[in-house]
Amino acid sequence: MRCMVVVKANKESEAGVMPSQKLLSEMGKFNEELVKAGVLLAGEGLQPSSKGKRVKFSGANRTVIDGPFTETKELIAGFWLWQVRSMDEAIEWLKRAPFDGGTEIEIRQVFEAEEFGAELTPGLREQEERLRKQSSGKK
């Protein structure tokens, strides 16, 4: 199963405070373990919401809202995309991450094509597979 591991934002990440060299080093070691185990598919840190935008959809209208966004608990500071056998395995990996007090992480399972049932017609399934192949070849 694939899962997205979401690192929640906090006051420091929203203020643009960069991680310490120690944390970057520890995170690099942890990411190396994930890669060696075949777990890590992707992972990135995100700029603060002050550099972001939101687009609100209301019928045919699109409204662009500039950051920063006030509800820190609803923001993310980074993410990983992992390939694991189960949610329990994801939890065990996450327990080894080099975070300290106050950090909150959310793990969410990614939908797989077969979970969409009959709504994902053969034509839509082919399109999905084609787009995945095309996008994975671009860097």
Backbone as ProteinMPNN parsed JSONL, in Angstrom:
{"seq_chain_A": "MRCMVVVKANKESEAGVMPSQKLLSEMGKFNEELVKAGVLLAGEGLQPSSKGKRVKFSGANRTVIDGPFTETKELIAGFWLWQVRSMDEAIEWLKRAPFDGGTEIEIRQVFEAEEFGAELTPGLREQEERLRKQSSGKK", "coords_chain_A": {"N_chain_A": [[0.844, -1.18, 0.0], [0.376, 2.278, -0.62], [1.224, 5.231, 1.126], [0.702, 8.551, 2.297], [2.726, 10.523, 4.208], [2.292, 13.058, 6.303], [3.758, 15.943, 7.384], [2.979, 18.092, 9.843], [2.628, 21.642, 9.941], [4.227, 24.127, 12.033], [4.69, 26.891, 14.348], [7.369, 27.65, 13.954], [8.09, 26.516, 11.422], [6.299, 27.878, 9.818], [7.26, 30.409, 10.137], [9.436, 30.335, 8.612], [11.746, 29.307, 9.658], [14.644, 27.496, 9.35], [15.532, 23.994, 9.497], [17.866, 22.664, 11.914], [21.379, 21.884, 11.417], [21.948, 19.48, 12.639], [19.399, 18.211, 12.779], [18.849, 18.049, 10.026], [20.882, 16.305, 9.259], [20.231, 13.986, 10.757], [17.726, 13.484, 9.621], [18.488, 12.982, 7.015], [19.858, 10.549, 7.358], [17.728, 8.941, 8.251], [16.07, 9.053, 5.965], [17.772, 7.721, 4.175], [17.68, 5.134, 5.251], [14.981, 4.566, 4.733], [15.022, 4.555, 1.916], [16.837, 2.444, 1.372], [15.335, 0.334, 2.35], [13.359, 0.258, 0.501], [11.092, 1.761, 0.846], [10.692, 4.575, 0.609], [9.204, 6.664, -1.702], [8.889, 9.3, -2.459], [9.626, 12.58, -1.202], [9.465, 15.713, 0.404], [10.206, 18.966, 1.727], [8.227, 21.827, 2.52], [7.785, 25.251, 1.555], [6.969, 28.079, 3.699], [3.498, 28.985, 4.354], [3.177, 31.64, 3.768], [4.289, 32.067, 1.349], [2.594, 30.829, -0.288], [-0.453, 30.061, -2.117], [-4.01, 29.892, -2.219], [-6.728, 28.472, -3.935], [-10.017, 29.11, -4.275], [-12.958, 27.467, -5.087], [-16.075, 28.149, -6.444], [-18.81, 27.332, -7.891], [-18.624, 28.497, -11.153], [-16.76, 30.359, -10.514], [-13.449, 31.373, -9.544], [-11.391, 32.055, -6.94], [-8.457, 33.56, -5.884], [-6.441, 33.291, -3.091], [-4.061, 34.862, -1.183], [-1.283, 33.669, 0.782], [-0.001, 34.508, 4.057], [-1.566, 31.727, 5.768], [-3.793, 31.462, 8.458], [-4.509, 29.347, 10.254], [-2.469, 27.332, 11.617], [-2.536, 24.649, 12.467], [-3.835, 23.383, 10.428], [-2.122, 23.301, 8.331], [0.611, 22.085, 6.254], [4.042, 21.149, 6.511], [5.72, 19.538, 5.163], [6.216, 16.401, 3.378], [6.15, 12.817, 2.891], [6.049, 10.176, 0.525], [5.274, 6.922, 0.834], [5.893, 3.416, 0.273], [4.514, 0.736, 1.677], [3.788, -2.323, 3.505], [1.635, -2.283, 5.211], [-0.511, -0.251, 7.335], [0.382, -0.465, 9.911], [3.117, -1.025, 9.51], [3.919, 1.426, 8.417], [3.516, 3.089, 10.621], [5.411, 2.004, 12.388], [7.797, 2.663, 11.024], [7.567, 5.464, 11.115], [7.748, 6.001, 13.837], [10.433, 5.884, 14.205], [11.422, 8.185, 13.143], [13.326, 11.24, 13.255], [12.064, 13.259, 14.983], [11.102, 15.691, 17.489], [9.528, 16.727, 20.587], [6.215, 17.992, 20.247], [5.928, 17.897, 17.472], [3.693, 16.972, 14.933], [2.457, 14.331, 13.054], [0.756, 13.026, 10.264], [-0.636, 10.12, 8.846], [-1.78, 8.95, 5.819], [-3.568, 6.726, 3.834], [-3.095, 6.104, 0.381], [-5.364, 6.104, -2.301], [-5.806, 3.305, -4.394], [-6.084, 2.276, -7.805], [-7.932, 0.11, -8.162], [-9.669, 0.425, -6.058], [-11.577, 2.256, -6.759], [-13.559, 0.981, -8.108], [-16.26, 0.213, -10.358], [-16.655, 2.753, -11.339], [-14.272, 3.708, -12.287], [-13.675, 3.359, -15.3], [-12.572, 1.086, -17.958], [-11.381, 2.723, -19.947], [-10.791, 5.092, -18.507], [-9.052, 3.995, -16.652], [-6.929, 3.191, -18.313], [-6.107, 5.687, -19.21], [-5.236, 6.807, -16.775], [-3.049, 5.096, -16.142], [-1.387, 5.619, -18.349], [-0.852, 8.376, -17.99], [0.531, 8.287, -15.554], [2.848, 6.885, -16.283], [3.927, 8.686, -18.161], [4.367, 10.972, -16.543], [6.163, 10.029, -14.646], [8.5, 9.723, -16.011], [9.502, 12.226, -16.375], [11.672, 14.757, -15.216]], "CA_chain_A": [[0.0, 0.0, 0.0], [1.083, 3.552, -0.585], [0.658, 6.182, 2.068], [1.329, 9.854, 2.389], [3.061, 10.879, 5.579], [2.174, 14.507, 6.263], [4.373, 16.629, 8.514], [2.186, 19.286, 10.119], [3.355, 22.895, 10.158], [4.182, 24.728, 13.362], [5.042, 28.315, 14.301], [8.716, 27.799, 13.407], [8.101, 26.248, 9.98], [5.551, 28.961, 9.177], [8.098, 31.614, 10.19], [10.552, 30.124, 7.692], [12.931, 28.858, 10.39], [15.186, 26.29, 8.729], [15.962, 22.986, 10.468], [19.276, 22.704, 12.29], [22.249, 20.941, 10.716], [21.779, 18.195, 13.328], [18.15, 17.593, 12.322], [19.015, 17.702, 8.606], [21.737, 15.112, 9.209], [19.432, 12.864, 11.248], [16.684, 13.22, 8.634], [19.166, 12.342, 5.887], [20.096, 9.139, 7.735], [16.433, 8.275, 8.256], [15.653, 8.898, 4.569], [18.602, 6.654, 3.595], [17.094, 3.863, 5.705], [13.742, 4.363, 3.979], [15.391, 4.215, 0.534], [17.423, 1.09, 1.38], [14.255, -0.625, 2.606], [12.393, 0.312, -0.598], [9.873, 2.393, 1.348], [10.559, 5.964, 0.181], [8.899, 6.944, -3.097], [9.114, 10.743, -2.641], [9.561, 13.339, 0.041], [9.897, 17.094, 0.248], [9.786, 19.99, 2.666], [7.473, 22.876, 1.843], [7.978, 26.641, 1.97], [5.864, 28.528, 4.55], [2.272, 29.363, 3.64], [3.272, 33.043, 3.324], [4.689, 32.031, -0.058], [1.62, 29.998, -0.984], [-1.743, 30.568, -2.59], [-5.147, 28.981, -2.206], [-7.73, 28.788, -4.95], [-11.341, 28.719, -3.799], [-13.878, 27.181, -6.187], [-17.482, 28.358, -6.141], [-19.436, 27.281, -9.206], [-17.657, 28.821, -12.205], [-15.822, 31.361, -9.989], [-12.19, 30.949, -8.934], [-10.844, 33.152, -6.162], [-7.106, 33.282, -5.408], [-6.186, 33.854, -1.769], [-2.635, 34.863, -0.867], [-0.862, 33.326, 2.125], [-0.008, 33.313, 4.91], [-2.841, 31.222, 6.255], [-3.717, 31.621, 9.911], [-4.704, 28.117, 11.02], [-1.268, 26.506, 11.49], [-2.857, 23.232, 12.662], [-4.369, 22.852, 9.177], [-1.101, 23.443, 7.296], [1.656, 21.073, 6.25], [5.398, 21.653, 6.317], [6.423, 18.613, 4.289], [5.536, 15.114, 3.193], [6.785, 11.664, 2.266], [5.181, 9.17, -0.069], [5.898, 5.648, 1.183], [5.325, 2.136, -0.146], [4.631, -0.16, 2.825], [2.86, -3.461, 3.463], [0.448, -2.03, 6.031], [-0.481, 0.961, 8.145], [1.247, -0.76, 11.06], [4.502, -0.836, 9.093], [4.141, 2.869, 8.293], [3.63, 3.612, 11.986], [6.711, 1.588, 12.931], [8.811, 3.517, 10.399], [7.425, 6.836, 11.586], [8.231, 6.069, 15.217], [11.895, 6.004, 14.148], [11.773, 9.487, 12.569], [14.044, 12.059, 14.238], [11.333, 14.44, 15.432], [11.036, 15.827, 18.94], [8.243, 17.122, 21.154], [5.376, 18.971, 19.583], [5.726, 17.618, 16.049], [2.539, 16.117, 14.667], [2.544, 13.694, 11.743], [-0.458, 12.31, 9.863], [-0.42, 9.097, 7.821], [-3.012, 8.725, 5.065], [-3.438, 5.751, 2.75], [-3.39, 6.584, -0.966], [-6.272, 5.238, -3.051], [-5.29, 2.562, -5.545], [-7.075, 2.281, -8.882], [-8.982, -0.901, -7.978], [-10.594, 0.848, -5.012], [-12.608, 3.114, -7.338], [-14.604, 0.122, -8.62], [-16.774, 0.343, -11.724], [-16.597, 4.161, -11.758], [-13.032, 3.871, -13.046], [-13.902, 2.531, -16.485], [-11.316, 0.685, -18.609], [-10.789, 3.877, -20.615], [-10.213, 5.957, -17.484], [-7.918, 3.258, -16.073], [-5.836, 3.288, -19.287], [-5.632, 7.072, -19.153], [-4.495, 6.945, -15.512], [-1.763, 4.397, -16.29], [-0.591, 6.364, -19.331], [-0.395, 9.613, -17.369], [1.551, 7.932, -14.538], [4.082, 6.569, -16.99], [4.448, 9.927, -18.735], [4.844, 11.892, -15.515], [7.309, 9.449, -13.908], [9.693, 9.851, -16.85], [9.938, 13.63, -16.425], [12.377, 15.25, -14.018]], "C_chain_A": [[0.884, 1.236, 0.0], [0.411, 4.429, 0.459], [1.426, 7.482, 1.99], [1.514, 10.146, 3.871], [3.194, 12.402, 5.597], [2.759, 15.092, 7.549], [3.623, 17.94, 8.706], [3.095, 20.492, 10.354], [3.266, 23.299, 11.627], [4.619, 26.185, 13.232], [6.409, 28.528, 13.661], [8.736, 27.579, 11.892], [7.364, 27.351, 9.224], [6.333, 30.275, 9.183], [9.305, 31.488, 9.262], [11.84, 29.715, 8.379], [13.39, 27.528, 9.795], [15.615, 25.295, 9.807], [17.459, 23.119, 10.747], [20.068, 21.701, 11.453], [22.1, 19.54, 11.32], [20.522, 17.482, 12.834], [18.246, 17.19, 10.852], [19.847, 16.436, 8.452], [20.964, 13.867, 9.648], [18.349, 12.483, 10.242], [17.284, 12.548, 7.401], [19.427, 10.871, 6.158], [18.794, 8.351, 7.706], [15.946, 8.039, 6.832], [16.481, 7.824, 3.864], [18.084, 5.284, 3.994], [15.825, 3.541, 4.934], [14.037, 3.933, 2.546], [15.924, 2.788, 0.475], [16.376, 0.018, 1.585], [13.222, -0.636, 1.487], [11.082, 0.968, -0.212], [9.649, 3.775, 0.736], [10.328, 6.076, -1.326], [9.158, 8.415, -3.426], [9.063, 11.403, -1.274], [10.13, 14.724, -0.154], [9.445, 17.923, 1.44], [9.11, 21.098, 1.87], [7.811, 24.247, 2.421], [6.804, 27.042, 2.87], [4.659, 28.991, 3.724], [2.291, 30.822, 3.196], [3.683, 33.132, 1.862], [3.69, 31.251, -0.909], [0.373, 30.754, -1.406], [-2.782, 29.473, -2.351], [-6.089, 29.425, -3.309], [-9.058, 28.224, -4.451], [-12.267, 28.596, -4.998], [-15.307, 27.363, -5.706], [-18.214, 28.445, -7.475], [-18.378, 27.53, -10.272], [-16.601, 29.822, -11.724], [-14.607, 30.719, -9.345], [-11.609, 32.157, -8.224], [-9.479, 32.735, -5.632], [-6.89, 34.031, -4.099], [-4.693, 33.735, -1.497], [-2.409, 34.418, 0.566], [-0.278, 34.548, 2.799], [-1.419, 32.958, 5.361], [-2.749, 31.069, 7.768], [-3.802, 30.324, 10.707], [-3.527, 27.166, 10.824], [-1.592, 25.026, 11.602], [-3.399, 22.579, 11.387], [-3.345, 22.869, 8.041], [-0.087, 22.312, 7.372], [3.001, 21.722, 5.93], [6.204, 20.754, 5.387], [5.67, 17.303, 4.191], [6.518, 14.058, 2.703], [5.681, 10.877, 1.556], [5.904, 7.848, 0.115], [5.145, 4.485, 0.555], [5.581, 1.167, 1.002], [3.63, -1.311, 2.683], [1.555, -3.171, 4.206], [0.588, -0.699, 6.761], [0.411, 0.737, 9.364], [2.721, -0.59, 10.705], [4.834, 0.646, 8.966], [4.33, 3.494, 9.678], [4.984, 3.247, 12.582], [7.853, 2.403, 12.324], [8.753, 4.923, 10.986], [7.922, 7.006, 13.017], [9.748, 6.252, 15.273], [12.351, 7.362, 13.611], [12.372, 10.392, 13.642], [13.331, 13.363, 14.636], [11.33, 14.492, 16.947], [9.652, 16.316, 19.348], [7.503, 18.163, 20.34], [5.124, 18.718, 18.114], [4.534, 16.682, 15.898], [2.616, 15.635, 13.234], [1.238, 12.945, 11.487], [-0.095, 11.322, 8.768], [-1.76, 8.84, 7.146], [-2.742, 7.747, 3.936], [-3.86, 6.384, 1.426], [-4.347, 5.599, -1.628], [-5.523, 4.552, -4.181], [-6.432, 2.444, -6.551], [-8.231, 1.306, -8.629], [-10.007, -0.503, -6.921], [-11.719, 1.743, -5.547], [-13.723, 2.305, -7.992], [-14.991, 0.425, -10.057], [-16.727, 1.783, -12.236], [-15.334, 4.462, -12.565], [-13.101, 2.897, -14.219], [-12.561, 2.093, -17.081], [-10.619, 1.842, -19.323], [-10.123, 4.836, -19.636], [-8.988, 5.313, -16.834], [-6.702, 3.347, -17.009], [-5.24, 4.692, -19.274], [-4.775, 7.289, -17.905], [-3.109, 6.312, -15.615], [-0.837, 5.139, -17.253], [-0.016, 7.644, -18.721], [0.675, 9.356, -16.303], [2.884, 7.647, -15.2], [4.729, 7.826, -17.554], [5.053, 10.836, -17.668], [6.046, 11.327, -14.767], [8.59, 9.551, -14.708], [10.254, 11.259, -16.91], [10.601, 14.018, -15.127], [12.573, 16.729, -14.131]], "O_chain_A": [[1.987, 1.236, 0.546], [-0.804, 4.378, 0.651], [2.614, 7.519, 1.669], [0.585, 10.031, 4.671], [4.101, 12.962, 4.98], [2.312, 14.777, 8.652], [3.634, 18.801, 7.826], [4.19, 20.363, 10.9], [2.369, 22.88, 12.358], [4.887, 26.658, 12.128], [6.594, 29.483, 12.906], [9.333, 28.369, 11.161], [7.759, 27.718, 8.117], [6.104, 31.146, 8.344], [10.1, 32.419, 9.14], [12.91, 29.764, 7.772], [12.629, 26.562, 9.74], [16.014, 25.695, 10.901], [18.216, 23.623, 9.918], [19.498, 20.787, 10.857], [22.122, 18.54, 10.602], [20.564, 16.296, 12.509], [17.781, 16.116, 10.47], [19.547, 15.591, 7.609], [21.03, 12.824, 8.996], [18.082, 11.3, 10.033], [16.673, 11.657, 6.813], [19.235, 10.035, 5.276], [18.753, 7.23, 7.2], [15.462, 6.953, 6.516], [15.947, 7.087, 3.035], [18.049, 4.368, 3.172], [15.606, 2.4, 4.528], [13.372, 3.042, 2.018], [15.507, 2.006, -0.38], [16.505, -1.087, 1.058], [12.3, -1.452, 1.511], [10.064, 0.754, -0.872], [8.52, 4.11, 0.379], [11.155, 5.636, -2.124], [9.593, 8.743, -4.53], [8.524, 10.847, -0.317], [11.163, 14.893, -0.803], [8.436, 17.623, 2.078], [9.39, 21.282, 0.686], [8.086, 24.386, 3.613], [5.749, 26.411, 2.813], [4.79, 29.34, 2.551], [1.503, 31.209, 2.334], [3.455, 34.151, 1.209], [3.91, 31.039, -2.101], [0.187, 31.928, -1.085], [-2.458, 28.287, -2.292], [-6.227, 30.618, -3.579], [-9.198, 27.02, -4.235], [-12.354, 29.505, -5.824], [-15.704, 26.801, -4.686], [-18.238, 29.498, -8.113], [-17.349, 26.855, -10.296], [-15.647, 30.104, -12.449], [-14.7, 29.679, -8.694], [-11.363, 33.184, -8.856], [-9.349, 31.684, -5.005], [-7.123, 35.236, -4.007], [-4.125, 32.645, -1.569], [-3.201, 34.723, 1.459], [-0.079, 35.562, 2.129], [-2.331, 33.784, 5.333], [-1.739, 30.598, 8.291], [-3.189, 30.235, 11.772], [-3.578, 26.288, 9.962], [-0.986, 24.215, 10.902], [-3.419, 21.353, 11.281], [-3.665, 22.492, 6.913], [0.063, 21.663, 8.407], [3.083, 22.7, 5.188], [7.251, 21.159, 4.88], [4.633, 17.11, 4.826], [7.58, 14.377, 2.169], [4.518, 10.921, 1.959], [7.015, 7.667, -0.384], [3.936, 4.549, 0.334], [6.729, 0.812, 1.274], [2.735, -1.265, 1.839], [0.507, -3.731, 3.884], [1.665, -0.103, 6.799], [1.115, 1.65, 9.797], [3.493, -0.067, 11.508], [5.916, 1.075, 9.367], [5.209, 4.333, 9.869], [5.634, 4.084, 13.21], [8.778, 2.793, 13.036], [9.788, 5.502, 11.317], [8.463, 8.057, 13.362], [10.282, 6.721, 16.278], [13.546, 7.657, 13.624], [11.975, 10.324, 14.805], [13.936, 14.435, 14.623], [11.528, 13.477, 17.615], [8.72, 16.314, 18.543], [8.102, 19.099, 19.811], [4.181, 19.278, 17.555], [4.391, 15.717, 16.649], [2.814, 16.425, 12.311], [0.687, 12.31, 12.387], [0.671, 11.651, 7.861], [-2.754, 8.55, 7.811], [-1.795, 7.92, 3.17], [-4.854, 7.106, 1.36], [-4.158, 4.387, -1.524], [-4.693, 5.172, -4.846], [-7.605, 2.505, -6.182], [-9.389, 1.653, -8.862], [-11.109, -1.05, -6.899], [-12.711, 1.963, -4.852], [-14.737, 2.876, -8.393], [-14.161, 0.839, -10.866], [-16.755, 2.006, -13.446], [-15.324, 5.353, -13.415], [-12.641, 1.759, -14.13], [-11.524, 2.665, -16.747], [-9.391, 1.929, -19.303], [-9.028, 5.335, -19.894], [-8.014, 5.992, -16.509], [-5.579, 3.553, -16.55], [-4.021, 4.862, -19.322], [-3.704, 7.893, -17.984], [-2.113, 6.92, -15.222], [0.359, 5.269, -16.994], [1.16, 7.957, -18.911], [1.621, 10.134, -16.175], [3.927, 8.108, -14.738], [5.94, 8.01, -17.438], [6.127, 11.402, -17.867], [6.879, 12.1, -14.295], [9.675, 9.472, -14.132], [11.348, 11.474, -17.432], [10.136, 13.643, -14.051], [13.145, 17.346, -13.232]]}, "name": "protein", "num_of_chains": 1, "seq": "MRCMVVVKANKESEAGVMPSQKLLSEMGKFNEELVKAGVLLAGEGLQPSSKGKRVKFSGANRTVIDGPFTETKELIAGFWLWQVRSMDEAIEWLKRAPFDGGTEIEIRQVFEAEEFGAELTPGLREQEERLRKQSSGKK"}
